[in-house]
Amino acid sequence: MKEEDYYCCERSYGSFFRSIALPSTVDAKQIEASYDDGVLEVMLPKAAEVKPKKVPVSAKKVTSVKKPSSASKKEKASKEIT
């Protein structure tokens, strides 16, 4: 079907209800709507972006842990075997 051959018109009788899901980037408290000459205009302002927050982290100084040398590992292993 060609787009030029297509015509869409909604007709209703009585009350009418339509709902839409709002994206999370919309500030719901600032939404405005107006209705004039059969045209509904809804303004959906973007919410202020959340800026990353820097948090200072303090840590106690850690003394270095002495790793056992490979020679001491071999000595320990030979003691366990005998």
PyMOL Python script that loads the backbone (N, CA, C, O; Angstrom):
from pymol import cmd

cmd.read_pdbstr("""\
ATOM      1  N   MET A   1       0.848  -1.169   0.000  1.00  0.00           N
ATOM      2  CA  MET A   1       0.000   0.000   0.000  1.00  0.00           C
ATOM      3  C   MET A   1       0.896   1.235   0.000  1.00  0.00           C
ATOM      4  O   MET A   1       1.828   1.322   0.799  1.00  0.00           O
ATOM      5  N   LYS A   2       0.632   2.160  -0.860  1.00  0.00           N
ATOM      6  CA  LYS A   2       1.398   3.391  -0.951  1.00  0.00           C
ATOM      7  C   LYS A   2       0.965   4.350   0.154  1.00  0.00           C
ATOM      8  O   LYS A   2      -0.201   4.364   0.550  1.00  0.00           O
ATOM      9  N   GLU A   3       1.914   5.153   0.650  1.00  0.00           N
ATOM     10  CA  GLU A   3       1.608   6.097   1.722  1.00  0.00           C
ATOM     11  C   GLU A   3       0.571   7.121   1.271  1.00  0.00           C
ATOM     12  O   GLU A   3      -0.277   7.528   2.065  1.00  0.00           O
ATOM     13  N   GLU A   4       0.626   7.539   0.016  1.00  0.00           N
ATOM     14  CA  GLU A   4      -0.312   8.547  -0.474  1.00  0.00           C
ATOM     15  C   GLU A   4      -1.737   7.998  -0.585  1.00  0.00           C
ATOM     16  O   GLU A   4      -2.694   8.772  -0.621  1.00  0.00           O
ATOM     17  N   ASP A   5      -1.885   6.678  -0.640  1.00  0.00           N
ATOM     18  CA  ASP A   5      -3.205   6.055  -0.717  1.00  0.00           C
ATOM     19  C   ASP A   5      -3.800   5.778   0.656  1.00  0.00           C
ATOM     20  O   ASP A   5      -4.912   5.261   0.765  1.00  0.00           O
ATOM     21  N   TYR A   6      -3.067   6.119   1.686  1.00  0.00           N
ATOM     22  CA  TYR A   6      -3.499   5.779   3.036  1.00  0.00           C
ATOM     23  C   TYR A   6      -3.956   7.038   3.768  1.00  0.00           C
ATOM     24  O   TYR A   6      -3.281   8.067   3.735  1.00  0.00           O
ATOM     25  N   TYR A   7      -5.086   6.944   4.413  1.00  0.00           N
ATOM     26  CA  TYR A   7      -5.623   8.062   5.182  1.00  0.00           C
ATOM     27  C   TYR A   7      -6.086   7.517   6.526  1.00  0.00           C
ATOM     28  O   TYR A   7      -6.801   6.517   6.591  1.00  0.00           O
ATOM     29  N   CYS A   8      -5.677   8.177   7.583  1.00  0.00           N
ATOM     30  CA  CYS A   8      -6.046   7.725   8.914  1.00  0.00           C
ATOM     31  C   CYS A   8      -6.867   8.805   9.601  1.00  0.00           C
ATOM     32  O   CYS A   8      -6.470   9.970   9.638  1.00  0.00           O
ATOM     33  N   CYS A   9      -7.976   8.424  10.125  1.00  0.00           N
ATOM     34  CA  CYS A   9      -8.813   9.365  10.852  1.00  0.00           C
ATOM     35  C   CYS A   9      -9.478   8.605  11.995  1.00  0.00           C
ATOM     36  O   CYS A   9     -10.149   7.596  11.776  1.00  0.00           O
ATOM     37  N   GLU A  10      -9.286   9.093  13.200  1.00  0.00           N
ATOM     38  CA  GLU A  10      -9.930   8.467  14.343  1.00  0.00           C
ATOM     39  C   GLU A  10     -11.248   9.166  14.609  1.00  0.00           C
ATOM     40  O   GLU A  10     -11.314  10.393  14.672  1.00  0.00           O
ATOM     41  N   ARG A  11     -12.259   8.399  14.758  1.00  0.00           N
ATOM     42  CA  ARG A  11     -13.563   8.959  15.095  1.00  0.00           C
ATOM     43  C   ARG A  11     -14.058   8.254  16.345  1.00  0.00           C
ATOM     44  O   ARG A  11     -13.914   7.042  16.510  1.00  0.00           O
ATOM     45  N   SER A  12     -14.617   9.020  17.177  1.00  0.00           N
ATOM     46  CA  SER A  12     -15.135   8.409  18.396  1.00  0.00           C
ATOM     47  C   SER A  12     -16.455   9.055  18.767  1.00  0.00           C
ATOM     48  O   SER A  12     -16.796  10.150  18.319  1.00  0.00           O
ATOM     49  N   TYR A  13     -17.161   8.354  19.577  1.00  0.00           N
ATOM     50  CA  TYR A  13     -18.427   8.854  20.074  1.00  0.00           C
ATOM     51  C   TYR A  13     -18.392   8.709  21.588  1.00  0.00           C
ATOM     52  O   TYR A  13     -18.079   7.633  22.098  1.00  0.00           O
ATOM     53  N   GLY A  14     -18.700   9.749  22.295  1.00  0.00           N
ATOM     54  CA  GLY A  14     -18.678   9.688  23.753  1.00  0.00           C
ATOM     55  C   GLY A  14     -17.300  10.018  24.294  1.00  0.00           C
ATOM     56  O   GLY A  14     -16.542  10.771  23.682  1.00  0.00           O
ATOM     57  N   SER A  15     -16.990   9.457  25.426  1.00  0.00           N
ATOM     58  CA  SER A  15     -15.716   9.768  26.076  1.00  0.00           C
ATOM     59  C   SER A  15     -14.565   9.058  25.354  1.00  0.00           C
ATOM     60  O   SER A  15     -14.749   8.036  24.694  1.00  0.00           O
ATOM     61  N   PHE A  16     -13.411   9.625  25.501  1.00  0.00           N
ATOM     62  CA  PHE A  16     -12.228   9.091  24.833  1.00  0.00           C
ATOM     63  C   PHE A  16     -11.088   9.057  25.842  1.00  0.00           C
ATOM     64  O   PHE A  16     -10.938   9.977  26.646  1.00  0.00           O
ATOM     65  N   PHE A  17     -10.291   8.006  25.801  1.00  0.00           N
ATOM     66  CA  PHE A  17      -9.193   7.844  26.740  1.00  0.00           C
ATOM     67  C   PHE A  17      -7.995   7.273  26.005  1.00  0.00           C
ATOM     68  O   PHE A  17      -8.127   6.294  25.271  1.00  0.00           O
ATOM     69  N   ARG A  18      -6.835   7.869  26.194  1.00  0.00           N
ATOM     70  CA  ARG A  18      -5.594   7.341  25.622  1.00  0.00           C
ATOM     71  C   ARG A  18      -4.490   7.573  26.640  1.00  0.00           C
ATOM     72  O   ARG A  18      -4.441   8.621  27.285  1.00  0.00           O
ATOM     73  N   SER A  19      -3.617   6.610  26.782  1.00  0.00           N
ATOM     74  CA  SER A  19      -2.492   6.768  27.715  1.00  0.00           C
ATOM     75  C   SER A  19      -1.199   6.403  26.998  1.00  0.00           C
ATOM     76  O   SER A  19      -1.189   5.573  26.090  1.00  0.00           O
ATOM     77  N   ILE A  20      -0.116   7.033  27.418  1.00  0.00           N
ATOM     78  CA  ILE A  20       1.204   6.732  26.867  1.00  0.00           C
ATOM     79  C   ILE A  20       2.185   6.594  28.021  1.00  0.00           C
ATOM     80  O   ILE A  20       2.031   7.221  29.069  1.00  0.00           O
ATOM     81  N   ALA A  21       3.186   5.767  27.808  1.00  0.00           N
ATOM     82  CA  ALA A  21       4.239   5.610  28.814  1.00  0.00           C
ATOM     83  C   ALA A  21       5.286   6.688  28.570  1.00  0.00           C
ATOM     84  O   ALA A  21       5.755   6.859  27.445  1.00  0.00           O
ATOM     85  N   LEU A  22       5.649   7.406  29.609  1.00  0.00           N
ATOM     86  CA  LEU A  22       6.629   8.472  29.486  1.00  0.00           C
ATOM     87  C   LEU A  22       8.039   7.925  29.659  1.00  0.00           C
ATOM     88  O   LEU A  22       8.267   7.051  30.496  1.00  0.00           O
ATOM     89  N   PRO A  23       8.986   8.431  28.876  1.00  0.00           N
ATOM     90  CA  PRO A  23      10.371   8.004  29.082  1.00  0.00           C
ATOM     91  C   PRO A  23      10.905   8.541  30.402  1.00  0.00           C
ATOM     92  O   PRO A  23      10.377   9.511  30.946  1.00  0.00           O
ATOM     93  N   SER A  24      11.943   7.914  30.906  1.00  0.00           N
ATOM     94  CA  SER A  24      12.487   8.326  32.206  1.00  0.00           C
ATOM     95  C   SER A  24      13.165   9.692  32.143  1.00  0.00           C
ATOM     96  O   SER A  24      13.452  10.279  33.187  1.00  0.00           O
ATOM     97  N   THR A  25      13.426  10.208  30.946  1.00  0.00           N
ATOM     98  CA  THR A  25      14.100  11.506  30.816  1.00  0.00           C
ATOM     99  C   THR A  25      13.140  12.683  30.896  1.00  0.00           C
ATOM    100  O   THR A  25      13.565  13.828  30.744  1.00  0.00           O
ATOM    101  N   VAL A  26      11.854  12.431  31.131  1.00  0.00           N
ATOM    102  CA  VAL A  26      10.854  13.501  31.209  1.00  0.00           C
ATOM    103  C   VAL A  26      10.645  13.903  32.665  1.00  0.00           C
ATOM    104  O   VAL A  26      10.538  13.051  33.547  1.00  0.00           O
ATOM    105  N   ASP A  27      10.588  15.216  32.904  1.00  0.00           N
ATOM    106  CA  ASP A  27      10.304  15.742  34.242  1.00  0.00           C
ATOM    107  C   ASP A  27       8.781  15.781  34.404  1.00  0.00           C
ATOM    108  O   ASP A  27       8.135  16.721  33.940  1.00  0.00           O
ATOM    109  N   ALA A  28       8.214  14.788  35.046  1.00  0.00           N
ATOM    110  CA  ALA A  28       6.761  14.637  35.149  1.00  0.00           C
ATOM    111  C   ALA A  28       6.091  15.802  35.883  1.00  0.00           C
ATOM    112  O   ALA A  28       4.916  16.081  35.644  1.00  0.00           O
ATOM    113  N   LYS A  29       6.808  16.474  36.759  1.00  0.00           N
ATOM    114  CA  LYS A  29       6.226  17.580  37.519  1.00  0.00           C
ATOM    115  C   LYS A  29       6.053  18.835  36.671  1.00  0.00           C
ATOM    116  O   LYS A  29       5.297  19.730  37.048  1.00  0.00           O
ATOM    117  N   GLN A  30       6.742  18.917  35.532  1.00  0.00           N
ATOM    118  CA  GLN A  30       6.708  20.110  34.701  1.00  0.00           C
ATOM    119  C   GLN A  30       5.888  19.930  33.407  1.00  0.00           C
ATOM    120  O   GLN A  30       5.944  20.794  32.532  1.00  0.00           O
ATOM    121  N   ILE A  31       5.142  18.848  33.269  1.00  0.00           N
ATOM    122  CA  ILE A  31       4.361  18.600  32.053  1.00  0.00           C
ATOM    123  C   ILE A  31       3.230  19.612  31.949  1.00  0.00           C
ATOM    124  O   ILE A  31       2.552  19.911  32.932  1.00  0.00           O
ATOM    125  N   GLU A  32       3.038  20.135  30.738  1.00  0.00           N
ATOM    126  CA  GLU A  32       1.949  21.068  30.466  1.00  0.00           C
ATOM    127  C   GLU A  32       1.171  20.566  29.257  1.00  0.00           C
ATOM    128  O   GLU A  32       1.743  19.953  28.355  1.00  0.00           O
ATOM    129  N   ALA A  33      -0.144  20.828  29.239  1.00  0.00           N
ATOM    130  CA  ALA A  33      -0.973  20.414  28.108  1.00  0.00           C
ATOM    131  C   ALA A  33      -2.013  21.490  27.822  1.00  0.00           C
ATOM    132  O   ALA A  33      -2.488  22.175  28.728  1.00  0.00           O
ATOM    133  N   SER A  34      -2.356  21.624  26.536  1.00  0.00           N
ATOM    134  CA  SER A  34      -3.411  22.566  26.143  1.00  0.00           C
ATOM    135  C   SER A  34      -4.239  21.928  25.031  1.00  0.00           C
ATOM    136  O   SER A  34      -3.745  21.094  24.272  1.00  0.00           O
ATOM    137  N   TYR A  35      -5.484  22.326  24.948  1.00  0.00           N
ATOM    138  CA  TYR A  35      -6.396  21.807  23.931  1.00  0.00           C
ATOM    139  C   TYR A  35      -7.075  22.993  23.263  1.00  0.00           C
ATOM    140  O   TYR A  35      -7.757  23.777  23.923  1.00  0.00           O
ATOM    141  N   ASP A  36      -6.886  23.126  21.932  1.00  0.00           N
ATOM    142  CA  ASP A  36      -7.437  24.264  21.213  1.00  0.00           C
ATOM    143  C   ASP A  36      -7.838  23.821  19.806  1.00  0.00           C
ATOM    144  O   ASP A  36      -7.027  23.229  19.094  1.00  0.00           O
ATOM    145  N   ASP A  37      -9.067  24.097  19.401  1.00  0.00           N
ATOM    146  CA  ASP A  37      -9.589  23.742  18.074  1.00  0.00           C
ATOM    147  C   ASP A  37      -9.371  22.269  17.732  1.00  0.00           C
ATOM    148  O   ASP A  37      -9.006  21.937  16.604  1.00  0.00           O
ATOM    149  N   GLY A  38      -9.591  21.407  18.687  1.00  0.00           N
ATOM    150  CA  GLY A  38      -9.481  19.973  18.441  1.00  0.00           C
ATOM    151  C   GLY A  38      -8.056  19.442  18.434  1.00  0.00           C
ATOM    152  O   GLY A  38      -7.833  18.274  18.117  1.00  0.00           O
ATOM    153  N   VAL A  39      -7.086  20.287  18.781  1.00  0.00           N
ATOM    154  CA  VAL A  39      -5.682  19.864  18.803  1.00  0.00           C
ATOM    155  C   VAL A  39      -5.204  19.825  20.244  1.00  0.00           C
ATOM    156  O   VAL A  39      -5.269  20.823  20.963  1.00  0.00           O
ATOM    157  N   LEU A  40      -4.730  18.675  20.649  1.00  0.00           N
ATOM    158  CA  LEU A  40      -4.154  18.512  21.985  1.00  0.00           C
ATOM    159  C   LEU A  40      -2.642  18.675  21.866  1.00  0.00           C
ATOM    160  O   LEU A  40      -2.000  17.958  21.098  1.00  0.00           O
ATOM    161  N   GLU A  41      -2.075  19.598  22.611  1.00  0.00           N
ATOM    162  CA  GLU A  41      -0.640  19.835  22.606  1.00  0.00           C
ATOM    163  C   GLU A  41      -0.111  19.537  24.007  1.00  0.00           C
ATOM    164  O   GLU A  41      -0.570  20.107  24.997  1.00  0.00           O
ATOM    165  N   VAL A  42       0.857  18.638  24.066  1.00  0.00           N
ATOM    166  CA  VAL A  42       1.439  18.231  25.345  1.00  0.00           C
ATOM    167  C   VAL A  42       2.927  18.556  25.313  1.00  0.00           C
ATOM    168  O   VAL A  42       3.644  18.112  24.417  1.00  0.00           O
ATOM    169  N   MET A  43       3.389  19.330  26.290  1.00  0.00           N
ATOM    170  CA  MET A  43       4.808  19.675  26.404  1.00  0.00           C
ATOM    171  C   MET A  43       5.440  18.798  27.479  1.00  0.00           C
ATOM    172  O   MET A  43       5.013  18.800  28.634  1.00  0.00           O
ATOM    173  N   LEU A  44       6.456  18.057  27.081  1.00  0.00           N
ATOM    174  CA  LEU A  44       7.150  17.135  27.981  1.00  0.00           C
ATOM    175  C   LEU A  44       8.592  17.607  28.153  1.00  0.00           C
ATOM    176  O   LEU A  44       9.454  17.230  27.360  1.00  0.00           O
ATOM    177  N   PRO A  45       8.872  18.422  29.168  1.00  0.00           N
ATOM    178  CA  PRO A  45      10.242  18.925  29.346  1.00  0.00           C
ATOM    179  C   PRO A  45      11.190  17.827  29.825  1.00  0.00           C
ATOM    180  O   PRO A  45      10.815  16.943  30.596  1.00  0.00           O
ATOM    181  N   LYS A  46      12.418  17.913  29.346  1.00  0.00           N
ATOM    182  CA  LYS A  46      13.433  16.949  29.767  1.00  0.00           C
ATOM    183  C   LYS A  46      13.844  17.227  31.207  1.00  0.00           C
ATOM    184  O   LYS A  46      13.926  18.380  31.631  1.00  0.00           O
ATOM    185  N   ALA A  47      14.097  16.172  31.941  1.00  0.00           N
ATOM    186  CA  ALA A  47      14.576  16.302  33.319  1.00  0.00           C
ATOM    187  C   ALA A  47      16.051  16.680  33.296  1.00  0.00           C
ATOM    188  O   ALA A  47      16.773  16.339  32.359  1.00  0.00           O
ATOM    189  N   ALA A  48      16.485  17.376  34.314  1.00  0.00           N
ATOM    190  CA  ALA A  48      17.909  17.716  34.432  1.00  0.00           C
ATOM    191  C   ALA A  48      18.695  16.429  34.599  1.00  0.00           C
ATOM    192  O   ALA A  48      18.310  15.537  35.356  1.00  0.00           O
ATOM    193  N   GLU A  49      19.798  16.351  33.882  1.00  0.00           N
ATOM    194  CA  GLU A  49      20.613  15.140  33.961  1.00  0.00           C
ATOM    195  C   GLU A  49      21.307  15.065  35.319  1.00  0.00           C
ATOM    196  O   GLU A  49      21.751  16.068  35.877  1.00  0.00           O
ATOM    197  N   VAL A  50      21.382  13.862  35.816  1.00  0.00           N
ATOM    198  CA  VAL A  50      22.058  13.643  37.089  1.00  0.00           C
ATOM    199  C   VAL A  50      23.553  13.632  36.820  1.00  0.00           C
ATOM    200  O   VAL A  50      24.045  12.857  36.000  1.00  0.00           O
ATOM    201  N   LYS A  51      24.265  14.500  37.520  1.00  0.00           N
ATOM    202  CA  LYS A  51      25.709  14.589  37.335  1.00  0.00           C
ATOM    203  C   LYS A  51      26.396  13.633  38.299  1.00  0.00           C
ATOM    204  O   LYS A  51      25.949  13.459  39.432  1.00  0.00           O
ATOM    205  N   PRO A  52      27.490  13.009  37.844  1.00  0.00           N
ATOM    206  CA  PRO A  52      28.197  12.095  38.749  1.00  0.00           C
ATOM    207  C   PRO A  52      28.758  12.845  39.951  1.00  0.00           C
ATOM    208  O   PRO A  52      29.177  13.997  39.840  1.00  0.00           O
ATOM    209  N   LYS A  53      28.759  12.190  41.079  1.00  0.00           N
ATOM    210  CA  LYS A  53      29.217  12.802  42.316  1.00  0.00           C
ATOM    211  C   LYS A  53      30.530  12.148  42.730  1.00  0.00           C
ATOM    212  O   LYS A  53      30.656  10.924  42.743  1.00  0.00           O
ATOM    213  N   LYS A  54      31.500  12.985  43.067  1.00  0.00           N
ATOM    214  CA  LYS A  54      32.779  12.466  43.535  1.00  0.00           C
ATOM    215  C   LYS A  54      32.695  12.246  45.041  1.00  0.00           C
ATOM    216  O   LYS A  54      32.241  13.113  45.787  1.00  0.00           O
ATOM    217  N   VAL A  55      33.134  11.089  45.464  1.00  0.00           N
ATOM    218  CA  VAL A  55      33.120  10.744  46.887  1.00  0.00           C
ATOM    219  C   VAL A  55      34.559  10.464  47.310  1.00  0.00           C
ATOM    220  O   VAL A  55      35.202   9.565  46.767  1.00  0.00           O
ATOM    221  N   PRO A  56      35.066  11.226  48.273  1.00  0.00           N
ATOM    222  CA  PRO A  56      36.439  10.958  48.725  1.00  0.00           C
ATOM    223  C   PRO A  56      36.487   9.651  49.518  1.00  0.00           C
ATOM    224  O   PRO A  56      35.601   9.356  50.319  1.00  0.00           O
ATOM    225  N   VAL A  57      37.530   8.893  49.277  1.00  0.00           N
ATOM    226  CA  VAL A  57      37.696   7.609  49.962  1.00  0.00           C
ATOM    227  C   VAL A  57      38.987   7.674  50.758  1.00  0.00           C
ATOM    228  O   VAL A  57      40.047   7.978  50.211  1.00  0.00           O
ATOM    229  N   SER A  58      38.897   7.389  52.050  1.00  0.00           N
ATOM    230  CA  SER A  58      40.099   7.359  52.878  1.00  0.00           C
ATOM    231  C   SER A  58      40.407   5.914  53.233  1.00  0.00           C
ATOM    232  O   SER A  58      39.506   5.107  53.462  1.00  0.00           O
ATOM    233  N   ALA A  59      41.685   5.608  53.274  1.00  0.00           N
ATOM    234  CA  ALA A  59      42.092   4.240  53.590  1.00  0.00           C
ATOM    235  C   ALA A  59      43.279   4.278  54.530  1.00  0.00           C
ATOM    236  O   ALA A  59      44.111   5.183  54.469  1.00  0.00           O
ATOM    237  N   LYS A  60      43.343   3.299  55.385  1.00  0.00           N
ATOM    238  CA  LYS A  60      44.490   3.180  56.284  1.00  0.00           C
ATOM    239  C   LYS A  60      45.660   2.640  55.476  1.00  0.00           C
ATOM    240  O   LYS A  60      45.484   1.875  54.528  1.00  0.00           O
ATOM    241  N   LYS A  61      46.852   3.054  55.871  1.00  0.00           N
ATOM    242  CA  LYS A  61      48.036   2.574  55.177  1.00  0.00           C
ATOM    243  C   LYS A  61      48.215   1.094  55.500  1.00  0.00           C
ATOM    244  O   LYS A  61      48.205   0.687  56.662  1.00  0.00           O
ATOM    245  N   VAL A  62      48.377   0.312  54.457  1.00  0.00           N
ATOM    246  CA  VAL A  62      48.538  -1.131  54.621  1.00  0.00           C
ATOM    247  C   VAL A  62      50.017  -1.463  54.496  1.00  0.00           C
ATOM    248  O   VAL A  62      50.682  -1.055  53.544  1.00  0.00           O
ATOM    249  N   THR A  63      50.516  -2.207  55.467  1.00  0.00           N
ATOM    250  CA  THR A  63      51.919  -2.627  55.378  1.00  0.00           C
ATOM    251  C   THR A  63      52.006  -3.730  54.349  1.00  0.00           C
ATOM    252  O   THR A  63      51.081  -4.529  54.199  1.00  0.00           O
ATOM    253  N   SER A  64      53.104  -3.770  53.653  1.00  0.00           N
ATOM    254  CA  SER A  64      53.246  -4.771  52.590  1.00  0.00           C
ATOM    255  C   SER A  64      53.342  -6.166  53.204  1.00  0.00           C
ATOM    256  O   SER A  64      53.940  -6.354  54.264  1.00  0.00           O
ATOM    257  N   VAL A  65      52.762  -7.105  52.540  1.00  0.00           N
ATOM    258  CA  VAL A  65      52.774  -8.492  52.984  1.00  0.00           C
ATOM    259  C   VAL A  65      53.930  -9.174  52.282  1.00  0.00           C
ATOM    260  O   VAL A  65      54.054  -9.108  51.059  1.00  0.00           O
ATOM    261  N   LYS A  66      54.765  -9.820  53.052  1.00  0.00           N
ATOM    262  CA  LYS A  66      55.934 -10.482  52.486  1.00  0.00           C
ATOM    263  C   LYS A  66      55.510 -11.829  51.921  1.00  0.00           C
ATOM    264  O   LYS A  66      54.977 -12.687  52.625  1.00  0.00           O
ATOM    265  N   LYS A  67      55.767 -11.985  50.622  1.00  0.00           N
ATOM    266  CA  LYS A  67      55.432 -13.252  49.976  1.00  0.00           C
ATOM    267  C   LYS A  67      56.566 -14.241  50.217  1.00  0.00           C
ATOM    268  O   LYS A  67      57.739 -13.871  50.169  1.00  0.00           O
ATOM    269  N   PRO A  68      56.218 -15.487  50.475  1.00  0.00           N
ATOM    270  CA  PRO A  68      57.281 -16.484  50.669  1.00  0.00           C
ATOM    271  C   PRO A  68      58.021 -16.721  49.355  1.00  0.00           C
ATOM    272  O   PRO A  68      57.406 -16.757  48.289  1.00  0.00           O
ATOM    273  N   SER A  69      59.304 -16.878  49.432  1.00  0.00           N
ATOM    274  CA  SER A  69      60.097 -17.128  48.227  1.00  0.00           C
ATOM    275  C   SER A  69      59.869 -18.557  47.758  1.00  0.00           C
ATOM    276  O   SER A  69      59.379 -19.400  48.509  1.00  0.00           O
ATOM    277  N   SER A  70      60.224 -18.813  46.525  1.00  0.00           N
ATOM    278  CA  SER A  70      60.020 -20.163  45.978  1.00  0.00           C
ATOM    279  C   SER A  70      60.890 -21.183  46.692  1.00  0.00           C
ATOM    280  O   SER A  70      60.512 -22.351  46.786  1.00  0.00           O
ATOM    281  N   ALA A  71      62.056 -20.767  47.200  1.00  0.00           N
ATOM    282  CA  ALA A  71      62.940 -21.682  47.920  1.00  0.00           C
ATOM    283  C   ALA A  71      62.287 -22.138  49.212  1.00  0.00           C
ATOM    284  O   ALA A  71      62.372 -23.317  49.557  1.00  0.00           O
ATOM    285  N   SER A  72      61.630 -21.222  49.945  1.00  0.00           N
ATOM    286  CA  SER A  72      60.995 -21.602  51.202  1.00  0.00           C
ATOM    287  C   SER A  72      59.782 -22.494  50.948  1.00  0.00           C
ATOM    288  O   SER A  72      59.459 -23.341  51.780  1.00  0.00           O
ATOM    289  N   LYS A  73      59.108 -22.318  49.814  1.00  0.00           N
ATOM    290  CA  LYS A  73      57.984 -23.192  49.469  1.00  0.00           C
ATOM    291  C   LYS A  73      58.475 -24.621  49.255  1.00  0.00           C
ATOM    292  O   LYS A  73      57.843 -25.579  49.699  1.00  0.00           O
ATOM    293  N   LYS A  74      59.623 -24.753  48.564  1.00  0.00           N
ATOM    294  CA  LYS A  74      60.174 -26.082  48.296  1.00  0.00           C
ATOM    295  C   LYS A  74      60.594 -26.749  49.592  1.00  0.00           C
ATOM    296  O   LYS A  74      60.378 -27.947  49.774  1.00  0.00           O
ATOM    297  N   GLU A  75      61.197 -25.974  50.502  1.00  0.00           N
ATOM    298  CA  GLU A  75      61.625 -26.522  51.787  1.00  0.00           C
ATOM    299  C   GLU A  75      60.422 -27.011  52.584  1.00  0.00           C
ATOM    300  O   GLU A  75      60.461 -28.078  53.196  1.00  0.00           O
ATOM    301  N   LYS A  76      59.349 -26.214  52.569  1.00  0.00           N
ATOM    302  CA  LYS A  76      58.141 -26.586  53.313  1.00  0.00           C
ATOM    303  C   LYS A  76      57.539 -27.845  52.723  1.00  0.00           C
ATOM    304  O   LYS A  76      57.102 -28.726  53.464  1.00  0.00           O
ATOM    305  N   ALA A  77      57.507 -27.948  51.379  1.00  0.00           N
ATOM    306  CA  ALA A  77      56.939 -29.114  50.711  1.00  0.00           C
ATOM    307  C   ALA A  77      57.754 -30.357  51.031  1.00  0.00           C
ATOM    308  O   ALA A  77      57.189 -31.426  51.262  1.00  0.00           O
ATOM    309  N   SER A  78      59.087 -30.228  51.047  1.00  0.00           N
ATOM    310  CA  SER A  78      59.927 -31.407  51.330  1.00  0.00           C
ATOM    311  C   SER A  78      59.763 -31.846  52.765  1.00  0.00           C
ATOM    312  O   SER A  78      59.857 -33.041  53.047  1.00  0.00           O
ATOM    313  N   LYS A  79      59.519 -30.922  53.693  1.00  0.00           N
ATOM    314  CA  LYS A  79      59.308 -31.274  55.097  1.00  0.00           C
ATOM    315  C   LYS A  79      58.004 -32.029  55.264  1.00  0.00           C
ATOM    316  O   LYS A  79      57.913 -32.950  56.076  1.00  0.00           O
ATOM    317  N   GLU A  80      56.987 -31.639  54.495  1.00  0.00           N
ATOM    318  CA  GLU A  80      55.691 -32.306  54.603  1.00  0.00           C
ATOM    319  C   GLU A  80      55.745 -33.708  54.047  1.00  0.00           C
ATOM    320  O   GLU A  80      55.047 -34.595  54.540  1.00  0.00           O
ATOM    321  N   ILE A  81      56.565 -33.929  53.022  1.00  0.00           N
ATOM    322  CA  ILE A  81      56.668 -35.261  52.404  1.00  0.00           C
ATOM    323  C   ILE A  81      57.398 -36.226  53.309  1.00  0.00           C
ATOM    324  O   ILE A  81      57.029 -37.399  53.377  1.00  0.00           O
ATOM    325  N   THR A  82      58.432 -35.766  54.013  1.00  0.00           N
ATOM    326  CA  THR A  82      59.237 -36.663  54.852  1.00  0.00           C
ATOM    327  C   THR A  82      58.652 -36.887  56.199  1.00  0.00           C
ATOM    328  O   THR A  82      59.224 -37.619  57.007  1.00  0.00           O
TER     329      THR A  82
END
""", "prot")
cmd.dss("prot")
cmd.show_as("cartoon", "prot")
cmd.util.cbc("prot")
cmd.orient("prot")
